[in-house]
Amino acid sequence: MSVSWLRQLAFGVRLACRGGATGWTRVALTATAVGLGVAFLLLAASVPNLLEARDTRGSARVEDAQDPDRLDSTLLVAATDTEFRGVSIRGRLLQPQKPTAPTPPGVSALPKAGEMVVSPALAELLAEPGSALLRARIDYRVVGRIADEGLTGPGEFAYYAGSDQLDGKAGVRRLAAFGDPYPSPGPDPRLILMAVVAFVVLLAPVAIFIAAAVRFGGESRERRLAALRLMGADLAMTRRFAAGEALTGGLLGLGVGAVIFLAGRQLVDRFTLWDISAFPADVRPSLPLAALIAVAVPALAVGVALGVLRKVAIEPLGVVRRAGQERRRLWWRLLPPVAGLALLAPMLAGLVDTEGQLARVQVGGGAVLLLMGVATLLPWLVEAVVRRLGGGGLSWQLAIRRIQMDSASAARLVSGVAVAVAGAIALQTFVAGMESAFTDETGADLSRAQVTAELNEGAMPARAREISGRLSTTPGVRSVMSVAHTMARLPDTDNYSSLVVGSCANLRELARISRCRSGDTFIVESAGDEHDTVEPPSPGARVTALETDWTIPATATQVRARTLPDGSTWNRAILATPAAVPTLAAKPLLLRYLIDLDQTRPDTGELVRNTAAQVSPMMAVYGIREVKVDSKFSGILRGTLVGTVALLLLIGTSMLATTLDQLRERRALLAALTAFGTKRGTLTRATLWQMAVPVALGLVPAVLAGTALGVALLAMLGFPLHVSLSQLLVTVAAGAGVVALVTLASLPVQLRLMRPDGLRVE
């Protein structure tokens, strides 16, 4: 690059910064808009580090149970997780056996019996006036805080409490150290592909957003370049001047984006969305990705500026646009979506391993090309349709004529929304099809019970009756169904069967029993599905339970299982009345309770949890769910929702800035129309039509491309094809709603620009 080129680029930089208030307004709009896009890209580049940091802290506090005979086992740990008004709380009881007992990450010293250390979020929750029930449940004296390295995020609710009563109890683990020595395998390859698609969907509109931002003030820029041509500059020089101006916006946008990102990072720990929270230190972009952003954004700005000049003839006496001389060609606009489908075709035919690295590249590339096809097709579609429109009222004619004169600007304004809608439809279609593989219908009947409680430390019969009575008398509890059980080892095998001890009334809840008397025994038949290969125990077989040998009576009757309110069945279980197993019935058994609540009363579930905590801190209480969702699938889905919300806000901001810039460029025209008697209401309706027509046209290829991409991804992985019309309509409505809000937000500025002083020129 010669010195003259550098001087011309530098002159373009000076042009961007000159021009008084108008020039600075233009530069500020461009830098702010580009900065918002850069901040979003930096946030996306931080996701790998953020997830890695969360996983590292989570793995560091895993309680890996050790051999109880090991001499270095020095700490007893019991889980006491609970829930309070929809908030999950992680709890642990700790009892050191030696002074050298290990401490959990983030805890400087083990709490003594009756004391606890809590996370900052839990400390705030406990201090709230409405948390009296929670304070009664977690009734320990707070002596400290859990440091950041002991939490997955600042919004996590967790505590460690000291105890001296864990010796000899079931469900207690002995630890020599914290940490996971056997890291879990990586996520399902299908979930990785889902994450790749989510990233493409969220980032593709950002590139369009930045490209639109660097074109702010395009008409005034072209007039300045025409003036420079009059002063002797040739065409090559004007292109370098334009590149310098665009480079200024790109570089300033990088700086503004870095400032927005750094400022927003300091506030990230104050927000929790869908149980996702992060520490500011976790939000740090990957260095290679940050470097790519630093290079790509200015390059994109310069490329867009030079691309615009290809459609404009800048002459010494003015600017002539070439767009109206010939119609846009369709063939090359079809190349991106066709190329995207070509990338996905080998995977649809099964020629590429969908679990390999190549598959992720192909899916990402194919998705990008399909979404870019929406952006390339939209200008042609707008021009082809609007060219045939006419007639109508005055506001309609003004809007259509304006679009006909500059259909590219109209399409460019809504292209980001169209691409975002296409991506969201593709992702929703993909997720809806994958949902069957990562969600399970539990078969629960919430009309019979809503809560289950379990005590795995064991209880004698008298205590079991006492616990059942305490739960039954809890305010808001309608009924309690109890199951006392243990595991029985089958003879000459390593297989186990559940042994349930209870009255005839209790046993009838578990199986279809017609006749039952004290001393009877029943064997529940196998489920009969292909996955259940273990045969149930036979009458007369000798089993071992609680270190006691017992022979199943030869008169034991085979029965079929009934489905419990939580959707579970006790297949292959042995059901016995206390008289049939007097020795085992007198021993401590595991307890399980299914509880029906009066849901019209407030906090009935919290009262049950408080009763359970009084019985034993280790008594677990769970809400019964009709659908069980894989945690990793749920995590990716929540992250996608967060990103989609942020993307819609970004696109709305971009459209508002673009609309305001266009109104500023047309202020003289608006003022002149008003001065000649055009009603303000007519101009306002014209603006609404001017936005509505391109949006309606843009949503057509968005729906087609998004549905095609989602269906292709499902077919590639062998999932059932599923397109939800309700979700599709919601997505389309969200995209149209963003445009409507932006249009309404710009109307006050438009009304102000219609004043007569808008006719003043310099």
ABEGO torsion letter per residue (X at the ends): XBAAAAAAAAAAAAAAABGEAAAAAAAAAAAAAAAAAAAAAAAAAAAAAAAAAAAAAAAAABBBBBBAABAABABBBBBABBBBGGBBBBBBBBBBABAABBBBBGBABBBBBGBBBBBAAAAAAAABAAAAAAAAABBBBBABBBBAAABABAABBBBBBBBAAABGBBGBBBBABBEBABBBBBBBAAAAAAAAAAAAAAAAAAAAAAAAAAABGAAAAAAAAAAAAAAGBBAAAAAAAAAAAAAAAAAAAAAAAAAAAAAAAAAAAABBBGGBBBBAAABBBBAAAAAAAAAAAAAAAAAAAAAAAAABBBBAAEBBBAAAABBBBAAAAAAAAAAAAAAAAAAAAGABBAABAAAAAAAAAAAAAAAAAAAAAAAAAAAAAAAABBEEBAAAAAAAAAAAABAAAAAAAAAAAAAAAAAAAAAAAAAAAAAAAABBBAGBBAAABABBBBBAAEBBAAAAAAAAAAAAABBGBABBBBBBBBBBBBBGBABBBBBBBBBAAAAAAABBBABBBBGBBBBBBBAGBAABABBBBBBGBBBBBGGBBBBBBAABBBBBBBBBAAGBBBBGBBBBBAAABAAAAABBBBBBBBBBBBAABBGAAAAAAAAAAAABAABBBBBBBABBBBAAAAAAAAAAAAAAAAAAAAAAAAAAAAAAAAAAAAAAAAAAAAAAGBBAAAAAAAAAAAAAAAAAAAAAAAAAAAAAAAAAAAAAAGBBBBBBAAAAAAAAAAAAAAAAAAAAAAAAAAAAAABAAAABBX
